[in-house]
Amino acid sequence: MQVAEKTPELVNFDDVAALAHDDMEAVNRLISASLETDVPLVSQVSEYIVMSGGKRLRPLIVLLAARAMGYDGEQHIRAATIIEFIHTATLLHDDVVDSSERRRGQESANTVFGNQASVLVGDFLYSRAFQMMVDIDDMRVMQILADATNTIAAGEVMQLMNVHDPDTSEDDYQQVIYRKTARLFEAGAQIAAVLADRDPADEQAMVEYGQHLGTAFQLIDDALDYSASADELGKNLGDDLAEGKATLPLIYAMRAGTDAQRELIRTAVLEGGLDQMDEIQEIIRSTGALDYTEARAREAADSAIAVIAGLPDTKYRQALISLAEFAVQRRS
């Protein structure tokens, strides 16, 4: 009896990205073509942030999920580009709202070009994304992307409401990271199933995969804000605290710490600032807040892996599994 050959494991992110190399090259070409405009400043700001690096994780999810679903058409290229444009628009707006100075290891677009240009070019990218949705000519895809974009916008407002609020609960925090981050991961994975015309069970599996993966990614991102170096992180360490955001490491540290530790963190969240960053980092470490955050991320990643167990055992399913592993192992 012939033994079925086991799908090989993908040991690093480059191995995963290599599977989608040709598709990603097509995405990059479409990005460049779609950024062409007769308004020079739009092109300058768009290209500055879109071409500034990053792993292109969100479009990669679309590309790999589509292949894992057995899709052999070309619309996944357009869908992946739309996802990247929506994500980039949120970055432009986020950096203005948060007064961020660094993004992906370089000066943020609003630092280089100003807040007004960043907001307006973010609007340009949103509108370009919606033009491209029409080109896909699939109402389900348009509905998913339109709903996701609206959810992200609501998440931005929800996060703004939580700024400088030390009483933000873990549930409030989870709502924000779902809306701001996980929802776009979810949309990208779901679109892949829709394009491949898979049955409702497979589509739901991809919805849950994207949601869990996005949750794991954001949890680790928030942990890294208190444990990575600025060079690893690509932005200033402690940005969340400086902006008065009570992310999970702070929420847990306040729950598990002493009265004095809790009061120190509360004051920092209320006032915003990094004057006592060293003390707060030590509190986060001593209370096990980083371990707690990373454990929640591990749970989310394991859930992402579990929900795609029923997909055919191909190199593309293995790539999706590897992405969930990378989400919790990354240092930037």
BAMAR-438341 format. One line per 3 residues: for each residue x, y, z of N, C-alpha, C. Coordinates in Angstrom, 3 decimals. Last residue first. Example, Ala and Ser with C-alpha at 12.3 -4.5 7.8 and 13.67 -1.06 7.14 Angstrom:
// BAMAR-438341
12.850/-2.250/7.080/13.670/-1.060/7.140/12.900/0.030/7.870 ~ 13.190/-5.690/7.800/12.300/-4.500/7.800/13.200/-3.300/7.800
***
This chain:
// BAMAR-438341
8.374/41.631/15.569/8.189/42.964/14.964/6.845/43.015/14.269 ~ 8.638/39.079/16.359/9.263/40.073/17.232/9.138/41.476/16.647 ~ 6.392/36.239/16.309/7.091/37.375/15.722/7.636/38.332/16.773
4.855/34.182/17.192/6.297/34.062/17.384/7.060/35.325/16.974 ~ 2.243/34.521/16.529/2.572/34.530/17.955/4.062/34.441/18.233 ~ 2.300/34.484/13.768/1.621/35.591/14.438/2.002/35.669/15.907
3.405/32.059/13.081/4.247/33.258/12.999/3.631/34.423/13.755 ~ 1.138/30.431/13.360/2.302/30.237/14.228/3.179/31.491/14.241 ~ -0.435/31.425/11.313/-0.931/31.505/12.682/0.212/31.317/13.680
1.188/30.760/9.144/0.914/32.170/9.428/0.404/32.350/10.852 ~ 1.029/27.959/9.213/2.294/28.617/9.547/2.091/30.098/9.852 ~ -1.584/27.608/8.307/-1.214/27.171/9.656/0.053/27.886/10.110
-1.245/28.564/5.720/-2.169/29.255/6.615/-1.898/28.878/8.072 ~ 0.534/26.612/4.769/0.965/28.011/4.832/0.062/28.816/5.768 ~ -1.072/24.376/4.798/0.069/24.420/5.709/0.581/25.846/5.853
-2.777/25.091/2.729/-3.324/24.993/4.083/-2.186/25.043/5.100 ~ -0.830/24.978/0.723/-1.477/26.265/1.016/-2.170/26.236/2.378 ~ -0.093/22.369/0.500/0.932/23.315/0.957/0.311/24.668/1.304
-2.966/20.561/1.786/-2.087/21.053/0.731/-1.044/21.990/1.319 ~ -5.343/18.768/2.677/-3.988/18.900/3.203/-3.033/19.258/2.070 ~ -8.461/20.540/2.534/-7.521/19.576/1.957/-6.089/19.852/2.419
-9.838/21.448/5.780/-9.438/21.774/4.405/-8.512/20.698/3.857 ~ -10.275/20.871/8.443/-11.029/20.124/7.447/-10.680/20.449/6.005 ~ -8.822/22.666/9.912/-8.372/21.270/9.897/-9.066/20.459/8.807
-9.407/25.249/10.362/-9.115/24.888/8.966/-8.617/23.447/8.856 ~ -9.764/25.519/13.084/-10.956/25.673/12.231/-10.680/25.333/10.770 ~ -7.198/25.221/14.246/-8.206/24.170/14.404/-9.341/24.288/13.390
-5.889/27.622/13.708/-5.393/26.376/13.109/-6.471/25.298/13.140 ~ -7.391/29.369/15.277/-7.283/29.587/13.832/-6.856/28.311/13.121 ~ -6.880/28.326/17.807/-8.249/28.280/17.276/-8.247/28.476/15.765
-4.183/28.936/18.050/-4.594/27.528/18.039/-6.003/27.370/17.485 ~ -4.407/31.732/18.100/-3.700/31.078/16.999/-4.091/29.607/16.903 ~ -5.772/32.071/20.535/-6.384/32.524/19.287/-5.730/31.841/18.087
-3.895/31.027/22.333/-5.228/30.429/22.233/-5.898/30.801/20.913 ~ -1.830/32.866/21.938/-1.616/31.458/21.606/-2.955/30.739/21.453 ~ -3.018/35.159/22.986/-2.662/35.121/21.568/-2.468/33.683/21.098
-3.185/34.419/25.639/-4.431/34.674/24.908/-4.178/34.650/23.391 ~ -0.432/34.262/26.148/-1.256/33.054/26.264/-2.585/33.229/25.530 ~ 0.327/36.922/25.887/0.836/35.951/24.920/0.043/34.648/24.968
-1.001/37.963/28.128/-1.338/38.436/26.787/-0.898/37.442/25.730 ~ 0.327/36.559/30.189/-1.123/36.441/30.026/-1.543/36.839/28.609 ~ 2.949/37.428/29.857/2.637/36.005/29.722/1.146/35.800/29.475
2.552/40.133/30.433/3.000/39.735/29.097/2.693/38.265/28.846 ~ 1.754/39.999/33.111/0.831/40.544/32.102/1.238/40.175/30.683 ~ 3.054/39.233/35.388/2.768/38.205/34.392/1.848/38.684/33.287
3.897/41.138/37.126/2.523/40.645/37.299/2.169/39.523/36.327 ~ 6.428/41.769/36.183/6.299/41.113/37.490/4.902/40.543/37.733 ~ 5.962/43.058/33.675/6.721/41.793/33.762/6.406/41.048/35.070
4.487/45.276/34.474/3.926/44.369/33.465/4.637/43.019/33.521 ~ 6.345/46.468/36.171/5.068/45.992/36.706/4.445/44.967/35.753 ~ 8.310/47.132/34.293/8.631/46.193/35.361/7.361/45.629/35.990
6.936/49.009/32.760/7.418/47.782/32.134/7.723/46.720/33.191 ~ 6.605/50.960/34.729/5.429/50.269/34.209/5.831/48.980/33.496 ~ 9.212/51.840/35.127/8.484/51.243/36.240/7.287/50.434/35.739
9.745/52.848/32.538/10.562/51.768/33.097/9.834/51.055/34.232 ~ 7.833/54.943/32.244/7.787/53.757/31.384/8.570/52.594/31.979 ~ 7.202/57.350/33.384/7.439/56.204/34.261/7.375/54.885/33.494
6.897/59.091/31.247/7.789/59.462/32.334/8.135/58.282/33.220 ~ 5.376/58.984/28.965/6.303/57.886/29.206/7.250/58.165/30.355 ~ 1.830/59.564/28.460/3.221/59.971/28.633/4.068/58.807/29.087
-1.324/60.091/29.946/-0.547/59.819/28.742/0.876/60.299/28.936 ~ -3.099/60.405/32.045/-2.315/61.562/31.621/-1.612/61.340/30.285 ~ -4.352/57.909/32.306/-5.131/59.149/32.357/-4.377/60.318/31.748
-2.188/56.156/32.249/-3.220/56.081/31.203/-4.020/57.379/31.153 ~ -0.811/56.957/34.557/-0.143/57.008/33.258/-1.153/56.981/32.117 ~ -2.711/56.423/36.535/-2.263/57.801/36.322/-1.620/57.951/34.947
-2.861/53.629/36.317/-4.045/54.461/36.093/-3.642/55.904/35.778 ~ -0.260/52.897/37.095/-0.706/52.667/35.709/-1.915/53.533/35.389 ~ -0.330/53.690/39.792/0.702/54.205/38.890/0.268/54.062/37.431
-2.413/52.160/40.791/-2.550/53.609/40.762/-1.536/54.244/39.827 ~ -1.321/49.585/40.619/-2.551/49.919/39.872/-2.694/51.439/39.740 ~ 0.768/49.790/42.415/1.049/49.538/40.996/-0.141/49.927/40.135
-0.671/50.159/44.780/0.275/51.185/44.323/0.590/51.023/42.845 ~ -2.126/47.771/44.939/-2.836/49.045/44.854/-1.920/50.144/44.319 ~ -0.492/45.358/42.745/-0.825/45.946/44.051/-1.595/47.242/43.855
-1.935/43.584/39.879/-0.920/44.290/40.650/-1.403/44.757/42.018 ~ -3.941/42.509/38.341/-3.122/41.589/39.127/-2.149/42.292/40.069 ~ -5.187/44.641/37.042/-6.018/43.640/37.715/-5.195/42.800/38.701
-3.081/45.985/35.891/-3.898/46.681/36.882/-4.746/45.697/37.687 ~ -2.247/43.972/34.140/-1.343/44.427/35.202/-2.111/45.179/36.289 ~ -4.423/43.837/32.373/-4.130/42.711/33.258/-3.244/43.143/34.420
-4.228/46.367/31.170/-5.478/45.948/31.804/-5.212/44.813/32.788 ~ -1.656/46.299/30.059/-1.973/47.232/31.139/-3.229/46.818/31.894 ~ -1.932/44.225/28.134/-0.894/44.160/29.172/-1.163/45.102/30.343
-4.216/45.213/26.553/-4.337/44.087/27.472/-3.201/43.987/28.494 ~ -4.227/48.878/26.705/-4.243/47.598/26.006/-4.148/46.465/27.025 ~ -5.294/51.830/27.009/-5.199/50.724/27.960/-5.348/49.410/27.198
-3.707/54.593/25.746/-4.473/53.408/25.387/-4.236/52.299/26.407 ~ -2.339/57.045/25.784/-3.386/56.794/26.770/-4.251/55.590/26.464 ~ -0.198/57.406/24.190/-1.483/57.843/23.638/-2.638/57.588/24.601
1.784/56.239/25.662/1.880/57.679/25.423/0.561/58.247/24.913 ~ 0.979/53.577/25.436/0.883/54.253/26.725/0.906/55.766/26.544 ~ 1.555/53.135/22.711/0.190/52.949/23.225/-0.003/53.689/24.547
4.329/53.574/22.541/3.395/54.484/21.859/1.979/54.369/22.424 ~ 6.332/51.996/23.568/5.457/52.688/24.504/4.489/53.654/23.858 ~ 8.738/52.613/21.073/8.302/51.768/22.161/7.441/52.583/23.126
7.892/53.809/17.869/8.441/54.112/19.181/7.869/53.176/20.240 ~ 8.299/51.259/15.359/7.691/52.484/15.858/8.268/52.722/17.241 ~ 9.512/48.913/14.823/9.270/49.798/13.689/8.537/51.062/14.058
10.307/46.899/16.554/8.890/47.223/16.457/8.565/48.087/15.247 ~ 13.076/46.827/16.414/12.295/45.636/16.100/10.856/46.006/15.778 ~ 13.654/49.446/17.214/14.085/48.990/15.888/13.308/47.753/15.465
12.649/49.513/19.795/12.042/50.383/18.784/12.415/49.932/17.380 ~ 12.267/46.152/21.075/13.017/47.393/20.913/12.344/48.220/19.833 ~ 9.501/44.790/23.031/10.430/44.828/21.896/11.288/46.083/21.966
7.759/45.195/25.187/8.846/44.230/25.320/9.871/44.267/24.195 ~ 5.557/46.745/24.827/6.207/46.833/26.136/7.416/45.912/26.270 ~ 4.682/46.201/22.356/4.817/47.625/22.687/5.483/47.827/24.041
4.248/43.496/22.312/5.541/43.990/21.844/5.756/45.463/22.177 ~ 1.574/43.363/23.070/2.606/42.902/24.001/3.969/43.455/23.615 ~ 0.385/44.291/20.750/0.235/45.081/21.969/1.233/44.647/23.038
1.074/42.243/18.987/1.476/43.620/18.700/1.423/44.475/19.962 ~ -0.262/40.108/20.151/1.204/40.121/20.177/1.721/41.525/19.895 ~ -2.879/40.969/19.583/-2.458/40.724/20.959/-0.932/40.748/21.083
-2.871/41.023/16.780/-2.977/42.275/17.531/-2.561/42.103/18.985 ~ -2.605/38.257/16.135/-1.653/39.246/15.628/-1.678/40.520/16.475 ~ -4.873/37.134/17.308/-3.538/36.740/17.761/-2.499/37.780/17.365
-6.843/38.409/15.728/-6.800/38.606/17.172/-5.420/38.273/17.723 ~ -6.288/37.409/13.196/-6.167/38.842/13.440/-6.098/39.165/14.915 ~ -6.883/34.687/13.657/-5.528/35.101/13.268/-5.318/36.582/13.555
-9.624/34.780/14.235/-8.674/34.307/15.249/-7.249/34.753/14.933 ~ -10.607/35.779/11.764/-10.885/36.474/13.025/-9.870/36.069/14.097 ~ -9.733/33.867/9.908/-9.273/35.252/9.815/-9.470/36.007/11.113
-11.156/31.588/10.863/-9.698/31.593/10.757/-9.171/33.023/10.756 ~ -13.800/32.392/10.575/-13.264/32.177/11.918/-11.734/32.156/11.910 ~ -13.933/32.558/7.760/-14.305/33.701/8.592/-13.650/33.569/9.965
-13.293/29.936/7.104/-12.354/30.996/6.747/-12.651/32.280/7.510 ~ -15.535/28.614/8.065/-14.213/28.252/8.575/-13.197/29.350/8.287 ~ -17.496/29.717/6.457/-17.497/30.031/7.879/-16.156/29.685/8.514
-16.791/28.506/4.016/-16.739/29.965/4.147/-16.693/30.371/5.615 ~ -17.264/25.847/4.620/-15.897/26.269/4.327/-15.756/27.784/4.466 ~ -20.061/26.022/4.977/-19.210/25.539/6.062/-17.767/25.960/5.855
-21.107/26.915/2.479/-21.173/27.774/3.676/-20.257/27.316/4.817 ~ -18.710/25.987/-0.138/-19.973/25.855/0.586/-19.932/26.680/1.870 ~ -17.062/28.237/-2.479/-17.098/27.120/-1.542/-18.404/27.111/-0.755
-16.236/29.937/-4.568/-17.586/29.365/-4.565/-17.662/28.139/-3.679 ~ -13.955/31.364/-4.542/-13.816/29.957/-4.917/-15.151/29.222/-4.932 ~ -14.916/33.772/-3.577/-14.421/33.717/-4.947/-14.308/32.275/-5.451
-15.483/32.925/-0.943/-16.564/33.375/-1.836/-16.118/33.294/-3.293 ~ -12.951/32.380/0.081/-13.936/31.301/-0.021/-15.074/31.666/-0.967 ~ -11.837/34.955/-0.060/-11.202/33.851/-0.776/-12.185/32.694/-0.967
-13.445/36.365/1.684/-13.540/36.657/0.253/-12.924/35.535/-0.572 ~ -12.519/35.385/4.139/-13.866/35.056/3.680/-14.007/35.274/2.180 ~ -9.974/36.538/4.333/-10.104/35.081/4.270/-11.474/34.671/3.729
-10.691/39.286/4.410/-9.795/38.762/3.382/-9.926/37.262/3.222 ~ -12.315/39.441/6.707/-12.873/39.746/5.382/-12.010/39.159/4.278 ~ -10.450/38.812/8.739/-11.630/37.978/8.515/-12.193/38.187/7.115
-8.751/40.995/8.572/-8.223/39.638/8.363/-9.373/38.702/7.983 ~ -10.637/42.931/9.297/-10.087/42.963/7.944/-9.418/41.631/7.598 ~ -11.205/42.209/11.956/-12.293/42.245/10.958/-11.750/42.259/9.543
-8.931/42.505/13.522/-9.330/41.160/13.114/-10.379/41.180/11.998 ~ -8.746/45.454/13.804/-7.726/44.586/13.204/-8.303/43.292/12.652 ~ -10.991/46.854/14.767/-9.885/47.580/14.121/-8.950/46.675/13.334
-12.736/44.898/15.822/-13.201/45.847/14.819/-12.035/46.474/14.048 ~ -11.092/43.458/17.628/-11.846/42.772/16.578/-12.194/43.749/15.454 ~ -10.113/45.467/19.238/-9.155/44.779/18.362/-9.880/43.943/17.304
-12.534/46.309/20.485/-11.758/47.232/19.660/-10.830/46.467/18.727 ~ -13.320/44.025/21.900/-14.199/44.598/20.880/-13.443/45.515/19.931 ~ -11.217/43.773/23.687/-11.396/42.748/22.663/-12.308/43.240/21.549
-11.697/46.057/25.295/-10.458/45.953/24.513/-10.619/44.936/23.380 ~ -14.073/45.301/26.512/-14.028/46.512/25.677/-12.822/46.459/24.737 ~ -13.116/43.048/27.920/-14.132/42.881/26.880/-14.166/44.090/25.948
-11.399/44.238/29.726/-10.844/43.326/28.728/-11.832/43.091/27.599 ~ -12.337/47.755/30.078/-12.354/46.337/30.459/-11.705/45.479/29.370 ~ -11.074/50.809/31.146/-11.379/49.986/29.975/-11.286/48.517/30.361
-10.290/52.488/33.113/-11.299/51.494/33.473/-11.764/50.675/32.268 ~ -8.667/54.440/32.148/-8.021/53.302/32.813/-9.004/52.213/33.223 ~ -8.825/56.152/29.364/-9.803/55.532/30.260/-9.166/54.307/30.921
-7.386/57.283/27.321/-7.285/57.894/28.648/-8.356/57.384/29.611 ~ -9.654/56.029/24.920/-8.378/56.679/25.199/-8.454/57.415/26.539 ~ -12.145/55.100/24.266/-11.440/54.421/25.356/-10.115/55.080/25.731
-12.900/56.575/22.087/-13.695/56.721/23.312/-12.984/56.110/24.523 ~ -11.120/55.570/20.226/-10.999/56.966/20.644/-11.750/57.210/21.945 ~ -12.200/53.024/19.875/-10.886/53.170/20.507/-10.677/54.589/21.013
-14.569/53.746/18.574/-14.629/53.061/19.866/-13.295/53.192/20.606 ~ -13.543/54.789/16.209/-14.277/55.678/17.123/-14.344/55.062/18.518 ~ -12.437/52.461/15.164/-11.583/53.628/15.403/-12.246/54.577/16.398
-14.721/50.904/14.855/-13.696/50.507/15.814/-12.748/51.633/16.153 ~ -15.965/52.204/12.770/-16.607/52.222/14.083/-15.608/51.834/15.174 ~ -14.118/51.540/10.770/-14.329/52.946/11.123/-14.980/53.067/12.497
-14.476/48.765/10.717/-13.169/49.329/11.077/-13.328/50.783/11.519 ~ -17.114/48.618/9.805/-16.776/48.101/11.134/-15.456/48.678/11.622 ~ -16.825/49.636/7.214/-17.660/50.341/8.184/-17.338/49.906/9.611
-15.207/47.645/6.120/-14.727/49.022/6.182/-15.512/49.835/7.191 ~ -16.926/45.430/6.279/-15.664/45.439/7.019/-15.137/46.861/7.180 ~ -18.973/46.165/4.534/-19.274/45.962/5.953/-18.003/46.027/6.789
-17.487/46.242/2.139/-18.163/47.455/2.620/-18.476/47.338/4.112 ~ -16.658/43.566/1.965/-15.675/44.639/2.089/-16.296/45.934/2.601 ~ -19.121/42.198/1.786/-18.139/41.850/2.819/-17.172/43.002/3.047
-20.275/43.417/-0.491/-20.932/43.503/0.808/-19.946/43.233/1.940 ~ -18.469/42.696/-2.513/-18.686/44.103/-2.192/-19.315/44.274/-0.813 ~ -18.833/39.925/-2.469/-17.521/40.492/-2.153/-17.676/41.955/-1.762
-21.516/39.789/-3.260/-21.097/39.240/-1.967/-19.771/39.839/-1.534 ~ -21.463/40.925/-5.831/-22.139/41.635/-4.756/-21.761/41.096/-3.377 ~ -18.938/41.377/-7.986/-19.534/40.313/-7.178/-20.148/40.973/-5.945
-17.075/42.875/-9.539/-18.428/42.580/-10.020/-19.037/41.365/-9.309 ~ -14.560/43.917/-9.498/-14.696/42.486/-9.219/-16.074/41.989/-9.629 ~ -15.080/46.629/-9.896/-14.458/45.870/-10.982/-14.535/44.361/-10.756
-15.982/47.383/-7.410/-16.945/47.357/-8.519/-16.388/46.521/-9.666 ~ -13.556/47.388/-6.040/-14.606/46.432/-5.664/-15.626/46.280/-6.796 ~ -12.308/49.564/-7.163/-11.820/48.235/-7.523/-12.804/47.143/-7.107
-13.680/51.635/-5.917/-13.712/51.526/-7.376/-13.313/50.119/-7.817 ~ -12.881/51.130/-3.303/-14.274/50.894/-3.674/-14.453/50.864/-5.193 ~ -10.185/51.848/-3.449/-10.550/50.481/-3.089/-11.990/50.178/-3.510
-10.446/54.552/-3.967/-9.853/53.687/-4.993/-10.207/52.225/-4.712 ~ -11.447/55.380/-1.499/-12.295/55.491/-2.684/-11.763/54.642/-3.827 ~ -9.218/54.808/0.172/-10.532/54.200/0.422/-11.385/54.221/-0.842
-7.326/56.490/-1.040/-7.130/55.041/-1.069/-8.424/54.298/-0.769 ~ -8.450/59.014/-0.492/-8.216/58.593/-1.885/-8.085/57.076/-1.959 ~ -8.316/59.041/2.294/-9.630/59.047/1.626/-9.507/58.580/0.176
-5.538/59.194/2.520/-6.257/58.045/3.065/-7.642/57.926/2.444 ~ -5.222/61.697/1.458/-4.740/60.568/0.671/-5.323/59.265/1.212 ~ -6.351/63.169/3.566/-6.964/63.215/2.237/-6.487/62.076/1.344
-4.623/62.595/5.718/-6.055/62.296/5.798/-6.671/62.210/4.408 ~ -2.149/63.505/4.688/-2.324/62.111/5.090/-3.800/61.724/5.146 ~ -2.552/66.235/4.265/-2.271/65.370/3.118/-2.520/63.910/3.475
-2.928/67.041/6.964/-3.972/67.237/5.949/-3.777/66.318/4.759 ~ -0.525/66.425/8.321/-1.775/65.742/8.645/-2.828/65.862/7.550 ~ 2.529/66.004/6.392/1.533/66.778/7.132/0.228/66.025/7.317
4.609/64.566/5.310/3.761/65.336/4.398/2.720/66.214/5.109 ~ 6.059/63.446/7.495/6.747/63.902/6.277/5.892/64.878/5.480 ~ 4.162/62.848/9.409/5.357/63.582/9.803/6.040/64.201/8.589
2.374/61.350/7.970/1.925/62.651/8.457/3.093/63.496/8.957 ~ 3.879/59.047/7.479/3.519/59.921/6.353/3.081/61.294/6.837 ~ 6.575/58.570/9.862/5.212/58.355/9.369/4.886/59.372/8.281
9.917/57.567/9.305/8.982/58.628/9.677/7.611/58.337/9.076 ~ 10.304/53.976/9.815/10.664/55.259/9.215/9.666/56.319/9.673 ~ 9.380/51.596/10.861/10.794/51.906/10.967/11.235/53.188/10.303
6.613/51.592/10.519/7.442/50.632/9.794/8.909/51.040/9.742 ~ 6.454/54.866/11.563/5.642/53.772/11.036/6.574/52.893/10.211 ~ 6.455/57.613/13.829/7.152/56.550/13.117/6.153/55.480/12.684
4.767/59.403/15.058/5.918/59.949/14.323/6.658/58.899/13.509 ~ 1.289/59.952/15.606/2.450/59.061/15.521/3.545/59.670/14.657 ~ -1.146/61.030/16.427/0.048/61.897/16.361/1.328/61.064/16.330
-3.418/59.533/16.199/-2.523/59.216/17.313/-1.296/60.114/17.394 ~ -4.578/60.619/13.898/-5.338/60.617/15.148/-4.408/60.434/16.352 ~ -2.486/60.071/12.086/-2.914/61.451/12.335/-3.638/61.531/13.681
-2.355/57.335/12.145/-1.163/58.091/12.527/-1.488/59.559/12.777 ~ -4.929/56.600/11.203/-4.495/56.283/12.571/-3.345/57.174/13.016 ~ -4.837/57.381/8.499/-5.742/58.058/9.426/-5.324/57.831/10.877
-2.870/55.601/7.552/-2.733/57.042/7.352/-3.601/57.817/8.341 ~ -4.036/53.140/8.239/-2.752/53.548/8.822/-2.560/55.056/8.707 ~ -6.307/53.084/6.645/-6.473/53.145/8.102/-5.174/53.570/8.778
-5.079/52.906/4.140/-5.885/54.092/4.465/-6.073/54.217/5.971 ~ -3.991/50.350/4.355/-3.091/51.512/4.266/-3.837/52.800/4.588 ~ -6.338/48.758/4.361/-5.413/48.753/5.501/-4.532/49.991/5.506
-7.300/49.335/1.812/-8.112/49.665/2.986/-7.219/49.734/4.220 ~ -5.155/48.337/0.279/-5.509/49.760/0.213/-6.353/50.174/1.422 ~ -5.243/45.599/0.913/-4.044/46.383/1.236/-4.351/47.886/1.218
-7.752/44.929/-0.131/-7.490/44.753/1.299/-6.283/45.590/1.720 ~ -7.246/45.393/-2.859/-8.255/46.180/-2.145/-8.017/46.116/-0.636 ~ -5.381/43.381/-3.338/-4.985/44.782/-3.484/-5.964/45.696/-2.753
-6.961/41.123/-3.013/-5.808/41.327/-2.125/-5.342/42.781/-2.170 ~ -8.751/41.452/-5.148/-9.246/41.460/-3.763/-8.114/41.723/-2.784 ~ -7.031/41.188/-7.333/-7.723/42.461/-7.104/-8.221/42.550/-5.656
-6.322/38.535/-6.937/-5.277/39.571/-7.026/-5.894/40.936/-6.727 ~ -8.652/37.144/-7.132/-8.034/37.225/-5.803/-6.916/38.259/-5.775 ~ -9.275/37.044/-9.788/-9.869/38.129/-9.000/-9.302/38.211/-7.580
-8.372/34.926/-11.278/-7.459/36.058/-11.098/-8.024/37.148/-10.181 ~ -8.750/31.399/-10.495/-8.983/32.590/-11.308/-7.982/33.688/-11.003 ~ -8.744/29.159/-8.946/-7.741/29.238/-10.010/-7.969/30.420/-10.948
-9.155/27.978/-5.641/-9.482/29.011/-6.635/-8.374/29.099/-7.677 ~ -8.851/26.241/-3.518/-8.879/25.685/-4.864/-9.208/26.687/-5.951 ~ -8.440/27.210/-1.041/-9.829/26.933/-1.393/-9.962/26.347/-2.798
-5.784/27.800/-1.158/-6.192/26.701/-0.276/-7.624/26.270/-0.563 ~ -5.948/30.038/-2.806/-5.330/28.821/-3.328/-5.702/27.609/-2.476 ~ -7.181/31.774/-0.980/-7.811/31.483/-2.271/-7.251/30.200/-2.867
-5.272/31.868/1.046/-6.584/31.281/1.319/-7.295/30.924/0.014 ~ -3.190/33.206/-0.256/-2.991/31.832/0.198/-4.331/31.138/0.458 ~ -4.411/35.730/-0.803/-3.797/34.928/-1.866/-3.680/33.466/-1.463
-5.266/36.647/1.724/-6.216/36.485/0.620/-5.658/35.524/-0.430 ~ -2.803/36.757/3.071/-3.867/35.866/3.550/-4.878/35.607/2.441 ~ -1.525/38.766/1.651/-0.994/37.402/1.584/-2.040/36.393/2.048
-2.907/41.083/2.402/-3.106/40.537/1.057/-2.585/39.104/0.914 ~ -1.860/41.004/5.136/-3.295/40.930/4.848/-3.555/40.489/3.408 ~ 0.973/41.214/4.962/0.326/40.047/5.563/-1.124/39.917/5.145
3.107/42.695/3.973/1.907/42.531/3.152/1.104/41.321/3.653 ~ 5.203/43.256/5.633/5.137/41.896/5.087/3.962/41.691/4.144 ~ 6.997/46.336/5.144/5.931/45.534/5.728/5.812/44.210/4.990
7.538/49.099/2.903/7.924/47.843/3.534/6.736/47.165/4.160 ~ 6.509/51.279/1.648/7.469/51.496/2.730/7.893/50.218/3.430 ~ 4.631/51.555/-0.310/5.891/50.930/-0.686/6.935/50.994/0.430
2.600/52.889/1.013/2.323/51.571/0.455/3.623/50.823/0.147 ~ 3.851/55.345/1.753/3.407/54.399/2.779/3.180/52.999/2.214 ~ 4.695/56.464/-0.694/5.559/56.517/0.487/5.146/55.459/1.497
2.553/56.253/-2.422/3.710/55.398/-2.654/4.621/55.356/-1.436 ~ 0.893/58.210/-1.240/0.469/56.817/-1.389/1.661/55.887/-1.531 ~ 2.420/60.563/-1.479/2.049/60.064/-0.151/1.669/58.586/-0.230
2.718/60.724/-4.324/3.868/60.748/-3.413/3.528/60.137/-2.064 ~ 0.099/60.714/-5.351/1.035/59.639/-5.696/2.194/59.568/-4.711 ~ -0.825/63.083/-4.220/-1.512/61.820/-3.935/-0.570/60.655/-4.204
0.852/64.950/-5.392/0.949/64.721/-3.953/0.264/63.420/-3.551 ~ 0.105/64.953/-8.187/1.402/64.451/-7.723/1.470/64.123/-6.236 ~ -2.559/63.892/-9.802/-2.296/64.759/-8.650/-1.011/64.270/-7.984
-3.192/62.064/-11.677/-2.606/63.309/-12.177/-2.374/64.319/-11.061 ~ -2.138/58.744/-10.752/-3.092/59.847/-10.725/-2.398/61.101/-11.237 ~ -1.665/55.412/-9.805/-1.403/56.449/-10.803/-2.522/57.489/-10.782
-2.291/53.342/-8.214/-1.895/54.577/-7.541/-1.621/55.713/-8.518 ~ -2.709/51.202/-9.845/-3.884/51.814/-9.236/-3.565/53.108/-8.509 ~ -0.143/50.378/-10.531/-1.022/50.908/-11.576/-2.197/51.669/-10.968
0.761/49.470/-8.004/1.443/50.573/-8.698/0.539/51.211/-9.748 ~ -1.079/47.374/-7.554/-0.961/48.499/-6.624/-0.355/49.699/-7.327 ~ -0.450/45.681/-9.650/-1.764/46.313/-9.626/-1.780/47.494/-8.660
2.113/44.891/-8.882/1.927/45.600/-10.160/0.586/46.331/-10.175 ~ 1.518/43.611/-6.483/2.375/44.796/-6.472/2.245/45.598/-7.771 ~ -0.018/41.458/-7.448/-0.611/42.446/-6.544/0.200/43.729/-6.565
1.959/40.099/-8.873/0.805/40.645/-9.603/0.085/41.691/-8.756 ~ 3.546/39.362/-6.743/4.107/40.246/-7.777/2.990/40.882/-8.586 ~ 1.784/37.631/-5.512/2.128/38.887/-4.846/2.779/39.869/-5.822
1.735/35.509/-7.371/0.504/36.258/-7.085/0.830/37.609/-6.444 ~ 4.403/34.678/-7.144/3.890/35.176/-8.426/2.612/36.000/-8.227 ~ 4.523/33.971/-4.343/5.417/34.960/-4.964/4.831/35.546/-6.238
3.344/32.307/-2.552/2.472/33.283/-3.222/3.282/34.296/-4.018 ~ 5.434/30.856/-1.556/4.329/30.141/-2.196/3.450/31.074/-3.016 ~ 6.972/32.757/-0.278/7.439/32.242/-1.564/6.343/31.490/-2.302
5.736/33.110/2.162/5.598/34.163/1.152/6.006/33.660/-0.234 ~ 6.649/30.748/3.426/5.214/30.973/3.181/5.016/31.989/2.064 ~ 9.387/31.224/3.525/8.877/30.026/2.853/7.404/30.192/2.491
9.437/33.552/5.074/9.877/33.615/3.677/9.399/32.400/2.884 ~ 8.699/32.634/7.603/7.769/33.473/6.847/8.147/33.531/5.374 ~ 9.583/29.138/7.985/9.712/30.567/8.243/8.803/31.353/7.311
8.886/26.486/7.476/9.553/26.800/8.741/9.723/28.295/8.995 ~ 6.336/24.490/6.651/6.979/25.721/6.204/7.573/26.377/7.441 ~ 6.322/20.951/6.251/6.123/22.142/7.060/6.884/23.319/6.460
4.901/19.086/3.488/6.035/19.575/4.277/5.692/20.826/5.070 ~ 2.374/16.671/3.692/2.687/18.026/3.248/3.816/18.596/4.107 ~ 3.308/13.291/3.233/2.898/14.357/4.149/3.290/15.716/3.589
2.058/11.039/0.874/3.168/11.909/1.260/2.646/13.066/2.115 ~ 0.512/7.999/1.732/0.375/9.364/1.218/1.512/10.232/1.737 ~ 1.883/4.899/0.893/1.615/5.844/1.961/1.564/7.255/1.390
0.570/2.181/-0.860/1.353/3.410/-0.944/0.921/4.379/0.156 ~ 0.853/-1.200/0.000/0.000/0.000/0.000/0.881/1.238/0.000
***
